[in-house]
Structures are given as structure tokens and as C-alpha cells.
């Protein structure tokens, strides 16, 4: 990210923070959880005297439609026509606009979604998802009590419950296959997702003349990633990336493959046959039995990669229900986490969590048929992807993991999608 881009991000983050602070009638906690308050922070480039439908209200209505599983602008416009009248009134009054005679048309929806500041929209949605998750966690936390007396001496062996509380954040890219420009180039988006709730905190496009590697830093620059563990596939196993995360107070857990041949060779040559298995997990489903094992070692001396403290080998064995072998896969990896920060079960948990972002992408493709969408105008493809991230994350925050069925349930009542988004005022 160059100096101009850094300055632009700083201005964007500052304006969003100031906008939330200015939501006068709301307390700080309520404003952080109020989706409309977040949408009101997104700049509207239209001349105010020409505006009938405020951007924040239109985005809220479109978000409600997407929570209900609606996919196209035509379908969104039709769904919005039946939005509850009292909700429409509340949205427009909150935006300090006169309630219109009719909901926004397809043309208005298309124009505003395609013209929205996509950087601001993605960051705003991520900020709201994280704030709401934090509020839920705080509400569910038990009342503080005096800590119990230690059951063992301070130098006793570490166990899994005494490890540092670290926040895993997955990074991965996804092509929006139907969103092609005039030269036939597909839109590709790089996203950062919290492992536990599968909440996308930010998303940026990967330009035609670059790739995901240099875009990881711009993706994470606006986020507070202190004490986060960034997990990514082998493409992002880069020295510059590791140093960047170290400077930001974050950690990394990367796979190692052929794009780092010296590092791969050094890890592959370690005496793994002498290394005890530190963690084993077996799962059964979809007609298969999958067993994963993890071996963990201190990093050897002389590795040509910065900040590494531990290295690991994961082996995955897949059989059918009768025990016939279907596949065997081995993956090497590195992390800057020390043994006092992450043991073998925790490393396995972080590694498995990285695959969660693939299931998020699968949902967008299967439930919303994102790859079949022909939306390609300006910010349209990215904005619609952001609204899908918002919808999936909002369902997750209500405790639903069966997102397809949750979407059907939400679509059966016009009030439900807005309740899921916290807009049922």
C-alpha cells in the first residue's frame, strides 16, 4: 500500500468512527450495534436537494432482502415493495428524510448499490458484525468473581486451558465468476474472516495487474489485529507478510508448499518419524471418515523465514465407511506462536478454522448463486458480495448455522429479516 492509499484508508476509518460517535440519541454501545447508524456513516455523493431515498435507508432495505435470500436487483425491488410501512417510516425518519410515497424502485436500488463507496461499505459491515458479536459475548459473560487460588505451582506443566486468548482470523480470496469487465477479467475479492462466527471484517478487490500477496496488507491495514492469529494458505507464506504481521502485533500460521522451496525442504527433512503425535481428531460425515493428526516441533535453527517459533506437520487420512482409503494428504506449516501461546490442539484448531472461509464462499455460491450473477457495473458486484457477507454473518449471530434453512425461515415474514439485522424498531 502506497502513501496515498494509506492516507485514504486513514481518512475512511476516521470518518466512520466520527460518524458513529455523532449518533446523538444512541448510547455508545447501542450505536455500535445499530446497523442503520453504521450505514449513515457511508458517504452519499448525490446532491442533498435531489435525494428522495437516503442511501442508508436503501442499503438497509436491500440488506433485509438479501437476508431473506433475494438475489437480483429486480427481485430485491419487488421484495422491498412489501416492506412493513412502519419500518419504512422509521428508516426514513432516522435518516431525517420525509417518508416517500413509494419504496425505492429497481432503478434507484441499482443506481445506489452500484455507486456506493465499496471500501466504506465493506468496512462498515465488518465493523457492525464485530461490534454486535462483542456485545453478545459481553452479555453472555458471567459476572466477574475473585480468581480461584492456583491449583498448581506457576512452573507446572502448561495445559490447554491456560493458553493465551488469541483471535484467529482467516484470509482467503474468491473469484466472482460472472462479474466480468469488458475485457473478460473476473472480479476477485480478498476477505478476512473471524474463525468462530465466520464474520467477514473486511474485503477488498484484487486488481487485474496484481495478485493476492501484496493485497493482504491493504486488507488488514484498517483493522485492529493485535493478538490475532492470521491463518492463510501457502500463497501468503511470505517473509514480508510475516514481518508486517509482527509489526502490527499479530501472529501468523501458514502452510508451506513449493512456493517456498528452501523452507519446504528444511521442514520436510526434519525427523517427523521421531516426533510424537500431539493431537488426533476423527470426524464422520458425507459417507467418509476423516482422521487428522498433528505433530509439533520447535523451529530448528537456520530457517530462512522470520519470527518462526514452531513448525508442524498435519496428515489427513480419508476412508469410506468400510475403511477403504480415499486420500492421504500431508501439509507442513510454520507459526510464530510459542509453545506457551499455542499447543498442538490449538494449532490444529486454528488450521481447521482456516477452512471455514471456504464454507462461507460455498454458501455465497450455492445459496445466493453468486458465480451465476451477471452484476458487473461499477461497485455492484462487490457491494452485493458485501451484503451477502452481512446476511450470512447476521444469521450466524442469531445462533443459526443452518444458513439455507434460516434464510427460508426469514423469507416467510417481512419483519424477520429486519429483526435479524437489529432493525425491528
Secondary structure as GFF3:
##gff-version 3
##sequence-region A 1 425
A	DSSP	alpha_helix	3	21	.	.	.	ID=ss1
A	DSSP	alpha_helix	28	33	.	.	.	ID=ss2
A	DSSP	alpha_helix	35	39	.	.	.	ID=ss3
A	DSSP	three_ten_helix	48	50	.	.	.	ID=ss4
A	DSSP	alpha_helix	55	67	.	.	.	ID=ss5
A	DSSP	alpha_helix	73	81	.	.	.	ID=ss6
A	DSSP	alpha_helix	85	94	.	.	.	ID=ss7
A	DSSP	alpha_helix	106	115	.	.	.	ID=ss8
A	DSSP	alpha_helix	118	140	.	.	.	ID=ss9
A	DSSP	three_ten_helix	160	162	.	.	.	ID=ss10
A	DSSP	beta_strand	167	180	.	.	.	ID=ss11
A	DSSP	beta_strand	186	194	.	.	.	ID=ss12
A	DSSP	beta_strand	200	205	.	.	.	ID=ss13
A	DSSP	alpha_helix	212	221	.	.	.	ID=ss14
A	DSSP	beta_strand	228	232	.	.	.	ID=ss15
A	DSSP	three_ten_helix	234	236	.	.	.	ID=ss16
A	DSSP	alpha_helix	239	247	.	.	.	ID=ss17
A	DSSP	beta_strand	251	256	.	.	.	ID=ss18
A	DSSP	three_ten_helix	258	260	.	.	.	ID=ss19
A	DSSP	alpha_helix	261	268	.	.	.	ID=ss20
A	DSSP	three_ten_helix	272	274	.	.	.	ID=ss21
A	DSSP	beta_strand	277	285	.	.	.	ID=ss22
A	DSSP	beta_strand	288	298	.	.	.	ID=ss23
A	DSSP	beta_strand	310	320	.	.	.	ID=ss24
A	DSSP	beta_strand	325	335	.	.	.	ID=ss25
A	DSSP	alpha_helix	344	354	.	.	.	ID=ss26
A	DSSP	alpha_helix	356	366	.	.	.	ID=ss27
A	DSSP	three_ten_helix	370	372	.	.	.	ID=ss28
A	DSSP	alpha_helix	380	397	.	.	.	ID=ss29
A	DSSP	alpha_helix	403	411	.	.	.	ID=ss30
A	DSSP	alpha_helix	414	420	.	.	.	ID=ss31
###
